[in-house]
Amino acid sequence: MPEPLNAYLPAYQDEFLYALDNRLILNWYPQRIMSMAQGDSLLELGVGHGFSTHLFAQHFKRHVVLEGSSAVIQQFQQNFPDCGAEIVAGYFETFETTERFDVIVMGFVLEHVDAPEVILSRFKSFLKPGGSIYLTVPNAEALNKRLGYEAGLLPSLFQLGAGDLALGHQRLFSVETLKTLVQQCGYRCETLEGIFLKPITTQQIQTLALSEAILQGMLKVGIHYPELCVALFMEIKEAETIA
């Protein structure tokens, strides 16, 4: 296991440097999932900032959330005291249940864990036949990072920045590395979208005081350009269940 998860709590609060990105992205991708997902039961990996858990709890009849940080659970319960989701304290690597779910969501999970291939492979057993897993991960090749790299401000697109380290990220992904991972774990990509086409830095966006309409436009346009977006969104299914 990595160092205690509670150490990353400050990055999940409003004062975090990338709180704007978090607000936009973490309220956006649950809406995309709810517009696509079939079935009534959801297993969600991680509470994180709580945005997605709060939204999913209002949509799915059965909603179980697995979270390894007691501090994150406590913060979520304080912020969303009326949430009806069942929160289970435990690690992804050791979680066990006989229940099977229509939908499993790994929202910004695979960049944190020691072995993403282990998580993807073992959670296959918790998915109902024909069910979907939805993944979101940070994209190393986002437009703002590409510009920074070409300007000589970044030594590598895949180097973890201060924000990544504060959140406990162990890696970044690209479209190709994510596709390769899911294929190696016995899945097939059903849907691939981008989340948040951000051409400049967060600090520059805040300095320009861009309107909420423009920020939402960056989210909408990003759907069609995953290779350039801040994050990648993917729906996957077990390869053998697809005709």
BALOBA-1460 file (C-alpha; in Angstrom, 3 decimals):
// residues 243
<rec num="1" residu="m" x="0.000" y="0.000" z="0.000"/>
<rec num="2" residu="p" x="1.147" y="3.590" z="-0.553"/>
<rec num="3" residu="e" x="1.641" y="5.924" z="2.405"/>
<rec num="4" residu="p" x="-1.537" y="6.536" z="4.453"/>
<rec num="5" residu="l" x="-4.268" y="7.936" z="2.231"/>
<rec num="6" residu="n" x="-5.323" y="10.525" z="4.809"/>
<rec num="7" residu="a" x="-2.132" y="12.477" z="4.000"/>
<rec num="8" residu="y" x="-3.685" y="13.595" z="0.677"/>
<rec num="9" residu="l" x="-6.783" y="15.189" z="2.244"/>
<rec num="10" residu="p" x="-5.646" y="18.842" z="1.685"/>
<rec num="11" residu="a" x="-5.766" y="18.283" z="-2.091"/>
<rec num="12" residu="y" x="-9.454" y="17.416" z="-1.780"/>
<rec num="13" residu="q" x="-10.419" y="20.787" z="-0.325"/>
<rec num="14" residu="d" x="-11.449" y="24.118" z="-1.849"/>
<rec num="15" residu="e" x="-8.061" y="25.758" z="-1.320"/>
<rec num="16" residu="f" x="-6.302" y="23.325" z="-3.662"/>
<rec num="17" residu="l" x="-4.578" y="24.983" z="-6.643"/>
<rec num="18" residu="y" x="-6.660" y="22.991" z="-9.145"/>
<rec num="19" residu="a" x="-9.984" y="23.232" z="-7.327"/>
<rec num="20" residu="l" x="-11.522" y="24.834" z="-10.439"/>
<rec num="21" residu="d" x="-10.560" y="21.868" z="-12.617"/>
<rec num="22" residu="n" x="-11.893" y="19.487" z="-9.997"/>
<rec num="23" residu="r" x="-15.239" y="21.258" z="-9.761"/>
<rec num="24" residu="l" x="-15.740" y="21.211" z="-13.515"/>
<rec num="25" residu="i" x="-14.475" y="17.708" z="-14.254"/>
<rec num="26" residu="l" x="-15.940" y="15.915" z="-11.245"/>
<rec num="27" residu="n" x="-19.405" y="17.315" z="-11.845"/>
<rec num="28" residu="w" x="-19.169" y="16.625" z="-15.583"/>
<rec num="29" residu="y" x="-18.227" y="12.976" z="-15.944"/>
<rec num="30" residu="p" x="-20.952" y="11.586" z="-13.625"/>
<rec num="31" residu="q" x="-23.530" y="13.240" z="-15.884"/>
<rec num="32" residu="r" x="-21.961" y="11.511" z="-18.894"/>
<rec num="33" residu="i" x="-22.093" y="8.163" z="-17.113"/>
<rec num="34" residu="m" x="-25.699" y="8.588" z="-16.013"/>
<rec num="35" residu="s" x="-26.703" y="9.413" z="-19.573"/>
<rec num="36" residu="m" x="-25.148" y="6.162" z="-20.856"/>
<rec num="37" residu="a" x="-25.344" y="3.584" z="-18.061"/>
<rec num="38" residu="q" x="-27.850" y="0.732" z="-18.066"/>
<rec num="39" residu="g" x="-29.058" y="-0.876" z="-14.847"/>
<rec num="40" residu="d" x="-29.862" y="0.084" z="-11.270"/>
<rec num="41" residu="s" x="-26.782" y="-0.917" z="-9.270"/>
<rec num="42" residu="l" x="-23.462" y="0.891" z="-9.028"/>
<rec num="43" residu="l" x="-20.164" y="0.114" z="-7.353"/>
<rec num="44" residu="e" x="-18.007" y="3.246" z="-7.147"/>
<rec num="45" residu="l" x="-14.319" y="3.138" z="-6.289"/>
<rec num="46" residu="g" x="-13.338" y="6.100" z="-4.143"/>
<rec num="47" residu="v" x="-15.240" y="9.026" z="-2.638"/>
<rec num="48" residu="g" x="-12.624" y="11.642" z="-3.488"/>
<rec num="49" residu="h" x="-14.145" y="15.121" z="-3.492"/>
<rec num="50" residu="g" x="-17.653" y="13.703" z="-3.110"/>
<rec num="51" residu="f" x="-19.162" y="15.339" z="-6.200"/>
<rec num="52" residu="s" x="-19.693" y="12.099" z="-8.107"/>
<rec num="53" residu="t" x="-20.911" y="10.123" z="-5.094"/>
<rec num="54" residu="h" x="-23.509" y="12.778" z="-4.316"/>
<rec num="55" residu="l" x="-24.776" y="12.773" z="-7.913"/>
<rec num="56" residu="f" x="-24.774" y="8.995" z="-8.374"/>
<rec num="57" residu="a" x="-26.692" y="8.451" z="-5.129"/>
<rec num="58" residu="q" x="-29.608" y="10.377" z="-6.613"/>
<rec num="59" residu="h" x="-29.663" y="8.274" z="-9.780"/>
<rec num="60" residu="f" x="-28.972" y="4.623" z="-8.915"/>
<rec num="61" residu="k" x="-31.249" y="2.540" z="-6.696"/>
<rec num="62" residu="r" x="-28.280" y="0.600" z="-5.287"/>
<rec num="63" residu="h" x="-25.050" y="2.547" z="-4.765"/>
<rec num="64" residu="v" x="-22.022" y="1.166" z="-2.917"/>
<rec num="65" residu="v" x="-18.844" y="3.226" z="-2.538"/>
<rec num="66" residu="l" x="-15.483" y="1.763" z="-1.541"/>
<rec num="67" residu="e" x="-13.065" y="4.207" z="0.105"/>
<rec num="68" residu="g" x="-9.705" y="3.624" z="1.788"/>
<rec num="69" residu="s" x="-9.307" y="6.946" z="3.615"/>
<rec num="70" residu="s" x="-11.178" y="7.467" z="6.878"/>
<rec num="71" residu="a" x="-10.552" y="11.222" z="6.649"/>
<rec num="72" residu="v" x="-12.093" y="11.418" z="3.171"/>
<rec num="73" residu="i" x="-15.129" y="9.450" z="4.364"/>
<rec num="74" residu="q" x="-15.550" y="11.783" z="7.334"/>
<rec num="75" residu="q" x="-15.235" y="14.872" z="5.136"/>
<rec num="76" residu="f" x="-17.818" y="13.507" z="2.697"/>
<rec num="77" residu="q" x="-20.293" y="12.694" z="5.461"/>
<rec num="78" residu="q" x="-19.928" y="16.224" z="6.821"/>
<rec num="79" residu="n" x="-20.440" y="17.798" z="3.388"/>
<rec num="80" residu="f" x="-23.259" y="15.485" z="2.253"/>
<rec num="81" residu="p" x="-25.027" y="14.282" z="5.424"/>
<rec num="82" residu="d" x="-28.157" y="13.186" z="3.558"/>
<rec num="83" residu="c" x="-26.428" y="11.048" z="0.908"/>
<rec num="84" residu="g" x="-28.003" y="7.612" z="0.648"/>
<rec num="85" residu="a" x="-24.968" y="5.775" z="-0.716"/>
<rec num="86" residu="e" x="-23.561" y="2.873" z="1.279"/>
<rec num="87" residu="i" x="-19.916" y="3.692" z="2.022"/>
<rec num="88" residu="v" x="-17.610" y="0.760" z="2.708"/>
<rec num="89" residu="a" x="-14.226" y="1.469" z="4.304"/>
<rec num="90" residu="g" x="-11.512" y="-0.651" z="2.700"/>
<rec num="91" residu="y" x="-8.866" y="-0.967" z="0.025"/>
<rec num="92" residu="f" x="-9.553" y="-1.782" z="-3.607"/>
<rec num="93" residu="e" x="-6.917" y="-4.514" z="-3.545"/>
<rec num="94" residu="t" x="-8.611" y="-6.500" z="-0.753"/>
<rec num="95" residu="f" x="-12.327" y="-5.750" z="-1.256"/>
<rec num="96" residu="e" x="-14.571" y="-8.809" z="-1.472"/>
<rec num="97" residu="t" x="-18.300" y="-9.231" z="-2.047"/>
<rec num="98" residu="t" x="-20.685" y="-11.761" z="-3.539"/>
<rec num="99" residu="e" x="-22.756" y="-8.935" z="-5.014"/>
<rec num="100" residu="r" x="-22.564" y="-8.173" z="-8.735"/>
<rec num="101" residu="f" x="-23.178" y="-4.708" z="-10.173"/>
<rec num="102" residu="d" x="-24.567" y="-3.340" z="-13.431"/>
<rec num="103" residu="v" x="-22.060" y="-0.499" z="-13.388"/>
<rec num="104" residu="i" x="-18.634" y="-0.016" z="-11.834"/>
<rec num="105" residu="v" x="-17.075" y="3.451" z="-11.806"/>
<rec num="106" residu="m" x="-13.340" y="4.007" z="-11.391"/>
<rec num="107" residu="g" x="-13.287" y="7.785" z="-11.453"/>
<rec num="108" residu="f" x="-9.668" y="8.959" z="-11.248"/>
<rec num="109" residu="v" x="-8.536" y="5.774" z="-9.537"/>
<rec num="110" residu="l" x="-6.030" y="4.029" z="-11.805"/>
<rec num="111" residu="e" x="-3.453" y="6.819" z="-11.526"/>
<rec num="112" residu="h" x="-3.340" y="6.322" z="-7.735"/>
<rec num="113" residu="v" x="-2.971" y="2.579" z="-7.276"/>
<rec num="114" residu="d" x="0.225" y="0.528" z="-7.230"/>
<rec num="115" residu="a" x="-0.938" y="-1.857" z="-9.950"/>
<rec num="116" residu="p" x="-3.827" y="-0.645" z="-12.154"/>
<rec num="117" residu="e" x="-3.846" y="-3.935" z="-14.063"/>
<rec num="118" residu="v" x="-4.596" y="-5.795" z="-10.807"/>
<rec num="119" residu="i" x="-7.541" y="-3.526" z="-10.011"/>
<rec num="120" residu="l" x="-9.032" y="-3.803" z="-13.500"/>
<rec num="121" residu="s" x="-8.630" y="-7.573" z="-13.550"/>
<rec num="122" residu="r" x="-10.039" y="-8.331" z="-10.098"/>
<rec num="123" residu="f" x="-13.075" y="-6.021" z="-10.354"/>
<rec num="124" residu="k" x="-14.194" y="-7.901" z="-13.434"/>
<rec num="125" residu="s" x="-15.567" y="-10.490" z="-11.002"/>
<rec num="126" residu="f" x="-17.871" y="-7.907" z="-9.408"/>
<rec num="127" residu="l" x="-19.508" y="-6.955" z="-12.710"/>
<rec num="128" residu="k" x="-22.774" y="-8.434" z="-13.949"/>
<rec num="129" residu="p" x="-22.676" y="-10.101" z="-17.391"/>
<rec num="130" residu="g" x="-22.908" y="-7.363" z="-19.989"/>
<rec num="131" residu="g" x="-22.223" y="-4.659" z="-17.411"/>
<rec num="132" residu="s" x="-19.974" y="-1.648" z="-17.966"/>
<rec num="133" residu="i" x="-16.982" y="-0.184" z="-16.203"/>
<rec num="134" residu="y" x="-16.419" y="3.557" z="-16.595"/>
<rec num="135" residu="l" x="-12.891" y="4.916" z="-16.233"/>
<rec num="136" residu="t" x="-11.568" y="8.444" z="-15.948"/>
<rec num="137" residu="v" x="-7.834" y="9.182" z="-15.768"/>
<rec num="138" residu="p" x="-5.579" y="12.244" z="-16.183"/>
<rec num="139" residu="n" x="-4.176" y="12.692" z="-19.685"/>
<rec num="140" residu="a" x="-0.432" y="13.291" z="-20.009"/>
<rec num="141" residu="e" x="-0.880" y="14.646" z="-23.540"/>
<rec num="142" residu="a" x="-3.440" y="17.377" z="-22.771"/>
<rec num="143" residu="l" x="-3.219" y="20.495" z="-24.924"/>
<rec num="144" residu="n" x="-2.052" y="22.784" z="-22.117"/>
<rec num="145" residu="k" x="0.711" y="20.297" z="-21.240"/>
<rec num="146" residu="r" x="1.753" y="19.922" z="-24.878"/>
<rec num="147" residu="l" x="2.112" y="23.692" z="-25.134"/>
<rec num="148" residu="g" x="4.109" y="23.812" z="-21.915"/>
<rec num="149" residu="y" x="6.396" y="21.069" z="-23.158"/>
<rec num="150" residu="e" x="7.021" y="22.755" z="-26.515"/>
<rec num="151" residu="a" x="7.728" y="26.019" z="-24.700"/>
<rec num="152" residu="g" x="10.414" y="24.287" z="-22.661"/>
<rec num="153" residu="l" x="8.496" y="24.566" z="-19.400"/>
<rec num="154" residu="l" x="8.066" y="20.798" z="-18.953"/>
<rec num="155" residu="p" x="10.858" y="18.237" z="-19.332"/>
<rec num="156" residu="s" x="8.375" y="15.455" z="-20.159"/>
<rec num="157" residu="l" x="4.653" y="15.156" z="-20.778"/>
<rec num="158" residu="f" x="4.504" y="12.189" z="-18.420"/>
<rec num="159" residu="q" x="6.368" y="13.828" z="-15.530"/>
<rec num="160" residu="l" x="4.176" y="14.222" z="-12.460"/>
<rec num="161" residu="g" x="3.586" y="17.836" z="-11.500"/>
<rec num="162" residu="a" x="3.065" y="19.377" z="-8.065"/>
<rec num="163" residu="g" x="-0.691" y="18.932" z="-8.366"/>
<rec num="164" residu="d" x="-0.294" y="15.261" z="-9.259"/>
<rec num="165" residu="l" x="1.956" y="14.615" z="-6.283"/>
<rec num="166" residu="a" x="-0.375" y="16.467" z="-3.911"/>
<rec num="167" residu="l" x="-3.203" y="14.180" z="-5.017"/>
<rec num="168" residu="g" x="-1.101" y="11.033" z="-4.690"/>
<rec num="169" residu="h" x="-0.837" y="10.253" z="-8.401"/>
<rec num="170" residu="q" x="1.659" y="7.567" z="-9.337"/>
<rec num="171" residu="r" x="1.301" y="7.891" z="-13.115"/>
<rec num="172" residu="l" x="-0.416" y="9.647" z="-16.005"/>
<rec num="173" residu="f" x="-2.035" y="8.067" z="-19.047"/>
<rec num="174" residu="s" x="-2.401" y="8.732" z="-22.750"/>
<rec num="175" residu="v" x="-5.064" y="7.455" z="-25.103"/>
<rec num="176" residu="e" x="-2.709" y="4.714" z="-26.269"/>
<rec num="177" residu="t" x="-1.494" y="3.599" z="-22.844"/>
<rec num="178" residu="l" x="-5.056" y="3.442" z="-21.511"/>
<rec num="179" residu="k" x="-6.255" y="1.449" z="-24.523"/>
<rec num="180" residu="t" x="-3.363" y="-0.964" z="-24.132"/>
<rec num="181" residu="l" x="-4.058" y="-1.451" z="-20.422"/>
<rec num="182" residu="v" x="-7.748" y="-2.260" z="-20.811"/>
<rec num="183" residu="q" x="-7.058" y="-4.655" z="-23.695"/>
<rec num="184" residu="q" x="-4.395" y="-6.482" z="-21.695"/>
<rec num="185" residu="c" x="-6.880" y="-6.895" z="-18.842"/>
<rec num="186" residu="g" x="-9.487" y="-8.544" z="-21.078"/>
<rec num="187" residu="y" x="-11.725" y="-5.589" z="-21.872"/>
<rec num="188" residu="r" x="-12.848" y="-3.798" z="-24.972"/>
<rec num="189" residu="c" x="-13.322" y="-0.037" z="-25.281"/>
<rec num="190" residu="e" x="-16.922" y="0.878" z="-26.029"/>
<rec num="191" residu="t" x="-16.701" y="4.652" z="-25.664"/>
<rec num="192" residu="l" x="-13.793" y="7.085" z="-25.540"/>
<rec num="193" residu="e" x="-14.259" y="10.774" z="-24.791"/>
<rec num="194" residu="g" x="-12.203" y="13.702" z="-23.588"/>
<rec num="195" residu="i" x="-12.947" y="15.740" z="-20.487"/>
<rec num="196" residu="f" x="-12.129" y="19.486" z="-20.445"/>
<rec num="197" residu="l" x="-10.259" y="20.885" z="-23.425"/>
<rec num="198" residu="k" x="-8.092" y="23.419" z="-21.589"/>
<rec num="199" residu="p" x="-5.727" y="25.408" z="-23.853"/>
<rec num="200" residu="i" x="-4.112" y="27.400" z="-21.040"/>
<rec num="201" residu="t" x="-3.231" y="26.907" z="-17.386"/>
<rec num="202" residu="t" x="-5.745" y="27.059" z="-14.561"/>
<rec num="203" residu="q" x="-4.097" y="30.201" z="-13.198"/>
<rec num="204" residu="q" x="-4.429" y="31.875" z="-16.594"/>
<rec num="205" residu="i" x="-8.093" y="30.891" z="-16.790"/>
<rec num="206" residu="q" x="-8.713" y="32.409" z="-13.376"/>
<rec num="207" residu="t" x="-6.822" y="35.587" z="-14.296"/>
<rec num="208" residu="l" x="-8.967" y="35.987" z="-17.416"/>
<rec num="209" residu="a" x="-12.114" y="35.418" z="-15.339"/>
<rec num="210" residu="l" x="-13.669" y="33.323" z="-18.099"/>
<rec num="211" residu="s" x="-17.419" y="32.913" z="-17.840"/>
<rec num="212" residu="e" x="-19.073" y="29.696" z="-16.749"/>
<rec num="213" residu="a" x="-20.521" y="29.392" z="-20.262"/>
<rec num="214" residu="i" x="-17.009" y="29.327" z="-21.750"/>
<rec num="215" residu="l" x="-15.833" y="26.784" z="-19.176"/>
<rec num="216" residu="q" x="-18.805" y="24.557" z="-19.961"/>
<rec num="217" residu="g" x="-17.991" y="24.994" z="-23.645"/>
<rec num="218" residu="m" x="-14.508" y="23.608" z="-22.973"/>
<rec num="219" residu="l" x="-16.143" y="20.538" z="-21.453"/>
<rec num="220" residu="k" x="-18.580" y="20.062" z="-24.337"/>
<rec num="221" residu="v" x="-15.986" y="20.497" z="-27.086"/>
<rec num="222" residu="g" x="-13.617" y="18.186" z="-25.256"/>
<rec num="223" residu="i" x="-15.910" y="15.182" z="-25.760"/>
<rec num="224" residu="h" x="-14.692" y="14.894" z="-29.342"/>
<rec num="225" residu="y" x="-10.965" y="15.465" z="-28.740"/>
<rec num="226" residu="p" x="-9.782" y="13.038" z="-26.046"/>
<rec num="227" residu="e" x="-6.119" y="13.229" z="-27.120"/>
<rec num="228" residu="l" x="-6.070" y="16.944" z="-26.204"/>
<rec num="229" residu="c" x="-8.138" y="16.986" z="-23.017"/>
<rec num="230" residu="v" x="-7.132" y="17.218" z="-19.378"/>
<rec num="231" residu="a" x="-8.688" y="13.811" z="-18.711"/>
<rec num="232" residu="l" x="-9.820" y="10.696" z="-20.559"/>
<rec num="233" residu="f" x="-13.236" y="9.050" z="-20.173"/>
<rec num="234" residu="m" x="-13.762" y="5.454" z="-21.256"/>
<rec num="235" residu="e" x="-16.537" y="2.869" z="-21.077"/>
<rec num="236" residu="i" x="-15.274" y="-0.716" z="-21.188"/>
<rec num="237" residu="k" x="-16.857" y="-4.153" z="-21.193"/>
<rec num="238" residu="e" x="-15.481" y="-7.647" z="-20.867"/>
<rec num="239" residu="a" x="-14.242" y="-8.620" z="-24.308"/>
<rec num="240" residu="e" x="-15.989" y="-11.995" z="-24.348"/>
<rec num="241" residu="t" x="-19.409" y="-10.455" z="-23.577"/>
<rec num="242" residu="i" x="-19.452" y="-8.343" z="-26.749"/>
<rec num="243" residu="a" x="-20.890" y="-9.846" z="-29.913"/>
